Amino acid sequence: MFFKEVIGQEAAKQRLRQEVQEGRIPHAQLFCGPSGVGKLPLAMAYARYICCPNRTDTDACGTCPSCIKWNKLVHPDVHFVFPIVKKGKKEVCDDYIADWRHLVLNSPYFSLNHWLNEMDAENGQAIIYAKESDEIVRKLSLKSSEGGYKVTIVWLPEKMHVVCANKLLKLLEEPPEKTVFLLISKAPDMILPTILSRTQRFNIRKIEETDIANALQQKYGVRPNDSFTLAHLANGDFIKALETIHLNEENELFFELFVSLMRLSYQRKIREMKQWSEQLAGMGRERQKNFLTYAQRMIRENFIYNLHCKEMSYMTLPEQNFATRFAPFINERNVMGMMDELSEAQIHIEQNVNARMVFFDFSLKMIVLLKQ
């Protein structure tokens, strides 16, 4: 990944390049921001720039031995740490490194759900296991093969087991010489405060609509008018823009489930609501959480639509068609209650509460809330 391949984020790129050029490379940085803004691509472009001995003012050279290894993500001084699902003897990140390289090289803008699909672990809850900390310590104890910096990129540190987090904390407190940690998080509040206090936080903003539109035109051949419509719907999230192009099957399923729940709750069809909750319970925990996140977005969008602020609405065409009929039922009397119930359901799913009970209970509460 080069800086020139990162979509938008010109101010962030300039800051990172300047750090390297002025020799002010922090030993630990935390890249924060919402999904799809390019945190991982930025971190990888930055790491490549650090490793490149022939870097220019704007980017890595692309031809030196370091860059050639980077092209295949096989640089011996660069280590990746990411959430995994234990399967058989697979219990550390290196056991999944081939899958990781395949996903990152083919589509550097991806979500946890895409990574779970790549691992064939859709029903699992991915975490960074305690054993991974020993692997990090072992790798960083080795000498740099290129004689430069050693870089450890930790994707989603909020998924880290507490034992692993505590060992990482010791490394952050007393880092080996010429070692750089790059943590990429979309939920920094879930990281240990002691780790947060030892990293330099770097907030990555949403991508500008024009940058997303240009990328869609140049890389995916989207027509100019369509590209700006998609860029607006994406709301700064390039992953969402890609999913809209590819008619993401999961989002279509979530839309159908959301519409079904609202209709059944309004009509008070208890038996069908129980069947609905059983369908959700049959999905993996990660997909259940993703559905609840989607439902929260739909409640928010319909509330805004009901306020006649269409320029602030970010819905696909099918979602907008549904909103013309559904939005009047989302108002200031029930919107906070609905969002609270969805948040509570999400917490219960994360705590492994029986999913059938969680979704059936939520659907029953919706009967009351929709009538307010």
C-alpha positions as CSV (number, residue, x, y, z in Angstrom):
1,M,0.0,0.0,0.0
2,F,1.4,3.4,-1.0
3,F,0.2,6.8,0.1
4,K,-1.0,7.5,-3.4
5,E,-3.3,4.4,-3.2
6,V,-5.0,5.7,0.0
7,I,-8.3,7.4,-0.9
8,G,-8.4,11.0,0.1
9,Q,-7.0,11.9,3.6
10,E,-4.4,14.3,2.2
11,A,-3.9,16.1,5.6
12,A,-3.3,12.8,7.4
13,K,-0.8,11.7,4.7
14,Q,1.1,14.9,5.0
15,R,1.3,14.7,8.8
16,L,2.6,11.1,8.6
17,R,5.2,11.9,5.9
18,Q,6.4,14.9,7.9
19,E,6.9,12.8,11.0
20,V,9.2,10.5,9.1
21,Q,11.1,13.2,7.3
22,E,11.8,15.1,10.5
23,G,12.7,12.0,12.4
24,R,9.8,12.3,14.9
25,I,8.4,8.8,14.6
26,P,6.4,8.0,17.8
27,H,7.0,4.5,19.1
28,A,3.2,3.9,19.4
29,Q,0.3,5.5,17.5
30,L,-3.4,4.8,17.7
31,F,-5.2,5.3,14.4
32,C,-8.9,6.0,15.4
33,G,-11.9,6.6,13.3
34,P,-15.2,5.2,12.0
35,S,-15.3,2.2,9.6
36,G,-14.2,2.6,6.0
37,V,-12.2,5.8,6.4
38,G,-8.9,4.0,5.5
39,K,-7.2,3.6,8.9
40,L,-5.4,0.3,7.9
41,P,-4.4,1.5,4.4
42,L,-3.0,4.7,5.9
43,A,-1.1,2.7,8.6
44,M,0.4,0.3,6.0
45,A,1.4,3.2,3.7
46,Y,3.1,4.9,6.7
47,A,4.9,1.7,7.7
48,R,6.1,1.2,4.1
49,Y,7.3,4.8,4.0
50,I,9.2,4.2,7.3
51,C,10.8,1.0,6.0
52,C,11.8,2.4,2.6
53,P,15.5,3.6,2.5
54,N,14.9,5.5,-0.8
55,R,11.7,7.3,0.0
56,T,10.8,10.5,-1.8
57,D,9.1,13.6,-0.4
58,T,5.7,12.1,-1.2
59,D,5.9,8.3,-1.1
60,A,8.0,5.1,-0.8
61,C,10.2,4.4,-3.9
62,G,8.5,1.1,-4.9
63,T,11.7,-0.5,-6.3
64,C,14.0,-1.1,-3.3
65,P,14.2,-4.6,-1.7
66,S,12.0,-3.3,1.2
67,C,9.3,-2.2,-1.1
68,I,9.4,-5.4,-3.2
69,K,8.8,-7.4,0.0
70,W,6.0,-5.0,1.0
71,N,4.3,-5.7,-2.4
72,K,3.6,-9.2,-1.1
73,L,3.3,-8.3,2.6
74,V,6.3,-10.5,3.4
75,H,8.6,-7.9,4.9
76,P,10.5,-9.7,7.8
77,D,10.5,-6.6,10.0
78,V,6.7,-6.0,9.7
79,H,4.3,-8.0,11.8
80,F,0.5,-8.1,11.7
81,V,-1.7,-8.8,14.7
82,F,-5.5,-9.2,14.1
83,P,-8.5,-11.0,15.6
84,I,-8.9,-14.7,14.8
85,V,-11.2,-17.6,15.6
86,K,-9.6,-20.8,17.0
87,K,-10.0,-23.7,14.7
88,G,-8.1,-26.9,15.4
89,K,-4.4,-26.1,15.7
90,K,-4.9,-22.5,14.4
91,E,-4.5,-20.3,17.5
92,V,-2.2,-17.4,16.5
93,C,-2.2,-14.9,13.7
94,D,0.6,-16.5,11.8
95,D,-1.7,-19.5,11.2
96,Y,-4.0,-17.2,9.2
97,I,-1.3,-15.0,7.6
98,A,-1.9,-16.4,4.1
99,D,-5.7,-15.5,4.4
100,W,-4.8,-12.1,5.8
101,R,-2.4,-11.3,2.9
102,H,-4.9,-12.4,0.3
103,L,-7.6,-10.1,1.8
104,V,-5.4,-7.1,2.4
105,L,-3.7,-7.3,-1.0
106,N,-7.0,-7.7,-2.9
107,S,-9.2,-5.3,-1.0
108,P,-7.5,-3.2,1.6
109,Y,-10.8,-1.5,2.6
110,F,-12.6,-4.2,4.5
111,S,-14.5,-4.8,7.8
112,L,-14.4,-7.4,10.5
113,N,-17.2,-9.3,8.7
114,H,-15.2,-9.5,5.5
115,W,-12.3,-10.9,7.5
116,L,-14.5,-13.5,9.2
117,N,-15.7,-14.6,5.8
118,E,-12.1,-14.9,4.6
119,M,-11.4,-17.2,7.6
120,D,-14.5,-19.2,7.0
121,A,-15.4,-18.4,10.6
122,E,-18.7,-16.5,10.2
123,N,-20.3,-17.9,13.3
124,G,-17.3,-17.3,15.6
125,Q,-16.4,-14.3,17.7
126,A,-12.9,-13.3,16.7
127,I,-10.5,-12.1,19.3
128,I,-6.7,-11.6,19.7
129,Y,-5.9,-14.5,22.0
130,A,-3.5,-14.4,25.0
131,K,-1.0,-16.6,23.2
132,E,-0.4,-13.9,20.6
133,S,1.4,-11.8,23.2
134,D,4.2,-14.4,23.3
135,E,4.5,-14.3,19.5
136,I,4.8,-10.5,19.6
137,V,7.5,-10.6,22.2
138,R,9.4,-13.4,20.3
139,K,9.3,-11.5,17.0
140,L,10.4,-8.2,18.5
141,S,13.3,-9.8,20.3
142,L,14.8,-10.7,16.9
143,K,17.2,-8.4,15.2
144,S,16.0,-6.2,12.4
145,S,16.8,-8.1,9.2
146,E,16.9,-4.9,7.1
147,G,18.7,-2.9,9.8
148,G,15.9,-0.4,10.2
149,Y,12.7,-0.1,12.1
150,K,10.6,-3.1,13.2
151,V,6.9,-2.4,12.8
152,T,3.9,-4.1,14.5
153,I,0.5,-3.3,13.1
154,V,-2.4,-4.3,15.5
155,W,-5.7,-4.3,13.7
156,L,-8.7,-3.9,16.2
157,P,-6.8,-3.9,19.5
158,E,-10.2,-3.6,21.2
159,K,-10.6,-7.3,20.4
160,M,-7.5,-8.2,22.5
161,H,-7.7,-10.7,25.3
162,V,-6.9,-8.9,28.6
163,V,-3.7,-11.1,29.2
164,C,-2.5,-10.2,25.7
165,A,-3.3,-6.5,26.4
166,N,-1.3,-6.5,29.6
167,K,1.8,-8.0,27.9
168,L,1.5,-5.5,25.1
169,L,1.3,-2.7,27.7
170,K,4.8,-3.8,29.0
171,L,6.2,-3.5,25.5
172,L,4.7,-0.1,25.1
173,E,6.2,1.0,28.4
174,E,9.7,-0.2,27.5
175,P,9.7,-0.6,23.7
176,P,12.7,-2.2,22.1
177,E,14.9,0.2,20.1
178,K,13.7,1.3,16.7
179,T,10.3,-0.4,17.2
180,V,7.0,1.2,16.1
181,F,3.5,0.0,17.1
182,L,0.6,1.1,15.0
183,L,-2.8,0.3,16.5
184,I,-5.9,0.6,14.3
185,S,-9.2,0.9,16.2
186,K,-12.8,1.9,15.5
187,A,-13.8,1.6,19.2
188,P,-10.9,3.1,21.3
189,D,-13.1,3.4,24.3
190,M,-12.9,-0.4,24.6
191,I,-9.1,-0.5,24.8
192,L,-7.4,-0.6,28.2
193,P,-6.9,3.0,29.5
194,T,-3.3,2.2,30.4
195,I,-2.6,1.3,26.7
196,L,-4.5,4.4,25.5
197,S,-2.3,6.6,27.8
198,R,0.9,5.2,26.2
199,T,-0.1,5.8,22.6
200,Q,-0.3,8.9,20.5
201,R,-3.8,9.2,19.3
202,F,-4.4,10.1,15.6
203,N,-8.1,10.7,14.7
204,I,-8.8,9.9,11.0
205,R,-11.8,11.8,9.6
206,K,-14.4,10.6,7.2
207,I,-13.4,10.6,3.5
208,E,-14.6,13.6,1.5
209,E,-17.5,12.8,-0.9
210,T,-15.5,14.0,-3.9
211,D,-12.6,11.7,-3.1
212,I,-15.0,8.7,-2.8
213,A,-16.7,9.7,-6.1
214,N,-13.4,10.0,-7.9
215,A,-12.2,6.6,-6.6
216,L,-15.4,4.9,-7.7
217,Q,-15.1,6.4,-11.2
218,Q,-11.4,5.6,-11.6
219,K,-11.2,2.2,-10.0
220,Y,-14.7,0.7,-10.6
221,G,-15.9,2.6,-13.8
222,V,-18.9,4.1,-12.0
223,R,-20.6,6.9,-14.0
224,P,-20.0,10.4,-12.6
225,N,-23.7,11.1,-11.6
226,D,-24.0,7.7,-10.0
227,S,-20.6,8.0,-8.2
228,F,-21.7,11.2,-6.4
229,T,-25.0,9.6,-5.3
230,L,-23.1,6.6,-4.0
231,A,-20.5,8.8,-2.3
232,H,-23.3,10.8,-0.5
233,L,-25.0,7.5,0.7
234,A,-21.6,6.2,1.9
235,N,-21.2,9.2,4.3
236,G,-17.4,9.1,4.3
237,D,-17.2,5.3,4.5
238,F,-15.6,3.7,1.4
239,I,-16.5,0.2,2.5
240,K,-20.1,1.2,2.5
241,A,-19.7,2.7,-1.0
242,L,-18.2,-0.6,-2.3
243,E,-21.0,-2.6,-0.6
244,T,-23.6,-0.4,-2.3
245,I,-21.9,-1.1,-5.7
246,H,-21.8,-4.8,-5.2
247,L,-25.4,-5.0,-3.8
248,N,-24.1,-6.5,-0.6
249,E,-26.2,-9.6,0.2
250,E,-25.9,-9.2,3.9
251,N,-27.3,-5.6,3.8
252,E,-30.2,-6.8,1.7
253,L,-30.9,-9.6,4.2
254,F,-30.8,-7.1,7.1
255,F,-33.2,-4.7,5.2
256,E,-35.7,-7.6,4.7
257,L,-35.4,-8.6,8.4
258,F,-35.9,-5.0,9.6
259,V,-38.9,-4.5,7.4
260,S,-40.4,-7.8,8.4
261,L,-40.0,-7.0,12.2
262,M,-41.6,-3.6,11.9
263,R,-44.6,-5.0,10.0
264,L,-45.1,-8.0,12.3
265,S,-44.7,-5.8,15.4
266,Y,-47.2,-3.2,14.1
267,Q,-49.7,-6.0,13.2
268,R,-49.0,-7.8,16.6
269,K,-48.4,-11.2,14.9
270,I,-46.8,-12.8,18.0
271,R,-46.3,-16.3,16.4
272,E,-44.6,-14.9,13.3
273,M,-42.5,-12.6,15.6
274,K,-41.3,-15.7,17.5
275,Q,-40.3,-17.3,14.1
276,W,-38.5,-14.1,13.2
277,S,-36.5,-14.2,16.4
278,E,-35.6,-17.8,15.8
279,Q,-34.3,-16.9,12.3
280,L,-32.0,-14.2,13.9
281,A,-30.9,-16.6,16.6
282,G,-29.7,-19.1,13.9
283,M,-27.1,-16.5,12.7
284,G,-23.6,-16.1,14.2
285,R,-23.0,-13.6,17.0
286,E,-21.1,-11.2,14.8
287,R,-23.9,-11.1,12.2
288,Q,-26.5,-10.6,15.0
289,K,-24.5,-7.6,16.3
290,N,-24.2,-6.3,12.7
291,F,-28.0,-6.5,12.3
292,L,-28.6,-4.6,15.5
293,T,-26.1,-1.9,14.3
294,Y,-28.0,-1.8,10.9
295,A,-31.3,-1.5,12.8
296,Q,-30.0,1.5,14.8
297,R,-29.0,3.2,11.6
298,M,-32.4,2.6,10.0
299,I,-34.2,4.1,13.1
300,R,-31.9,7.1,13.0
301,E,-32.4,7.6,9.2
302,N,-36.2,7.3,9.4
303,F,-36.3,9.8,12.3
304,I,-34.4,12.3,10.2
305,Y,-36.5,11.5,7.1
306,N,-39.6,12.2,9.2
307,L,-38.2,15.6,10.1
308,H,-38.1,16.4,6.3
309,C,-34.3,16.7,6.3
310,K,-33.7,14.6,3.2
311,E,-30.3,16.2,2.6
312,M,-29.1,14.6,5.9
313,S,-30.5,11.2,5.0
314,Y,-28.2,8.4,3.9
315,M,-30.4,5.6,2.6
316,T,-30.4,3.4,-0.5
317,L,-33.3,3.6,-2.9
318,P,-35.2,0.6,-1.4
319,E,-34.6,2.0,2.1
320,Q,-36.0,5.4,1.0
321,N,-39.1,3.8,-0.6
322,F,-39.8,2.0,2.7
323,A,-39.1,5.2,4.7
324,T,-41.9,7.1,2.8
325,R,-44.4,4.8,4.6
326,F,-42.5,3.9,7.8
327,A,-40.9,7.2,8.8
328,P,-44.1,8.7,10.3
329,F,-44.0,6.0,13.0
330,I,-40.6,7.2,14.2
331,N,-40.9,10.4,16.3
332,E,-39.5,12.2,19.3
333,R,-41.7,10.2,21.6
334,N,-40.3,6.8,20.7
335,V,-36.9,7.2,18.9
336,M,-34.8,7.2,22.1
337,G,-36.7,4.2,23.5
338,M,-36.0,2.2,20.3
339,M,-32.3,3.1,20.2
340,D,-32.0,2.2,23.9
341,E,-33.6,-1.2,23.4
342,L,-31.3,-1.9,20.4
343,S,-28.2,-0.9,22.4
344,E,-29.3,-3.1,25.3
345,A,-29.9,-6.0,22.9
346,Q,-26.4,-5.5,21.5
347,I,-24.9,-5.7,24.9
348,H,-26.8,-8.9,25.7
349,I,-25.6,-10.5,22.5
350,E,-22.0,-9.6,23.3
351,Q,-22.5,-11.2,26.8
352,N,-23.7,-14.4,25.1
353,V,-27.3,-14.1,26.5
354,N,-29.7,-16.5,24.7
355,A,-30.2,-14.8,21.3
356,R,-33.7,-16.2,20.8
357,M,-34.8,-14.6,24.1
358,V,-33.0,-11.3,23.3
359,F,-34.6,-10.9,19.8
360,F,-38.1,-12.0,20.9
361,D,-38.0,-9.7,23.9
362,F,-36.9,-6.8,21.6
363,S,-39.7,-7.5,19.1
364,L,-42.3,-7.5,21.8
365,K,-41.1,-4.1,23.0
366,M,-41.4,-2.8,19.5
367,I,-45.2,-3.4,19.6
368,V,-45.5,-0.8,22.3
369,L,-42.9,1.7,21.0
370,L,-44.4,1.8,17.5
371,K,-47.8,2.9,18.9
372,Q,-46.3,5.9,20.8
